[in-house]
């Protein structure tokens, strides 16, 4: 069955990753702006070292470039994942492992869940599992889906030596 609490937990993690990636984009920009204004106010000082100013400018440029190279992919990936969660494209399923009875979870795209089963491993016993799901539109709440199905144990073939 669908588990909204796991979707909420996943969204929380992606929001933290978005904050982390955005900080890599925003912090270098803010530091560079603060440094520029600081240099403007200190320009009245008669004794300044030109090599130190060049080093500061190069450091600011490097800081901004590395922040953009690192932060943009992280932030854009988290925005894409959060959009999928917001549109209900991604569902969290839970069920009991047929081998050990422990509760297992799987995240999968809703439109793919109907066409092909999702395979995962049990986190307790390590058994290979298959989530076979069905997605139906809710009659009582338009635009919402109802996801249900079963968890099957996949038997491994034993190789004879």
N, C-alpha and C positions, 0 to 999 in steps of 0.2 A: 504494500500500500504506500501511498505518497506520504512523505514526512515533512511538513512545513517547518518544523523546528530545525532540521538539518539544512534546509534552504536558507533560513535566517542566519544560521551559524556560518554558512558558506558566504553569504552576502557580507557579514561582519568581517570576515577575513579579507575579502576583496576590497572592502572599504579601507581597512588598515593598509593594504598594499597600495591602494590609490593614494592615500595620504603620504606614504613613504615615497612613492614615485613623484608625486607633486612637489614634495619638499626638495627633491633633487633638482627640480625645475625652478622653483621659486626662490629658494635660499641663495643660490649664486646671483640671481638677478637683484635681490634686495641688497646683498653684500656689495655688489658692484655699484649700485645707486648710492648707497651710504658712503662708499669709498670716494665716489665722484664728488659728492657734496662736501665731504671732509677735505678733499684736495682743494676744492674751490675756496673754502673758508681758510685754509692754511696757506693759500697762495701768497698772502701778504708777508710771509716769513722770508727774510732776506737770504738765509742760508739753507739751501736745499741741495741734495745730492741727485744729480741727473741719472746716475746709474740705478739708484734706488727707485726713482720714479718709473724708469723703464721696467725694472723687475716687478713693480707693483702692477703696472698695466698688463704685462705678459701673464702674471699670475691671475689677474681678474679675467682675462680672455680665456685662459686655460680652464679656470674654474667654471665659467659659463658653458664652454664647449663640452667639457666632461659631464657637467650636470645635465645638459640637454641629451647627450648620447646615452647616459644611464637612465635618466628620469623619464624621458618620453616613451620608450618602449614599455617600461613598467606601468606608467600611468595609462597608456592606451590599451594595454592588455587587460588591465583591471576594469576600465570603462566598458570594454567589449563584454567581459564576463558579467558585469553588473547589468548591462542592457539585456543580456540573455535571461538573467534572473528576473528582471523587471517585466519582461514580455512573457514570462512563464515558459520560455523555450527549454529551460533546464529544470528537471524534476529530481527530487531526492526520493529514492525508494528504500523501504526497509522491509525486512522479512527475517524469518528464522532459518539458520543453516540446517539443512536436512541431516547433516552428519553429527553435529555436536549440539544443536539447538540454540546456539548463541545468536543474538540479534546482529544482522549484517546490513550494511548500507551500500548504496550505489547511486552515483549521479549520472544521469544520461539525458540526452536531448529528447524532448517529448515526441517530435515527429519521427525520429529514428527508432524510438522504442517500439512502435507498432510494427515496423517492417522487419527488424532484425533483433534477436535477443542480445542482451548485454552480458558479457562474461566478466567474472571477478573472482577473487580468492577470499576465503574466509580468513579473517584476521586472527582467529583463535586456533583452528585445527589445520588451516592451510589447504582445505579442500577446494577444488575447482567448482565454481557455482555458475549458474545461468539464470538470469532474471528474464522471464518472459512476461511482457506487460501488454495491457490493452489500455487505450486512451479513448474516453468517450466524453462528448460535450455535455456539460451540466444543463439540465432542463430548468432547474430552479434558479440558477444564477448564470445568465447568458455571458459568454466570453470566458467562462471558467471551465476547466477540465477535471475529469475524475480519472485517476490513474490507478489501476489495480493489476494484479497478476500473481504469479507464483515464482518461487525460487526452487530450482532443480539442482541436484547434485550431478556432476559430470564424472563419470567413472573413467579412470585412467586405464589404458590398456597396459597389461603387464608384458614386458618383453622377456622372452625366454632365451637364455644364453646357449 
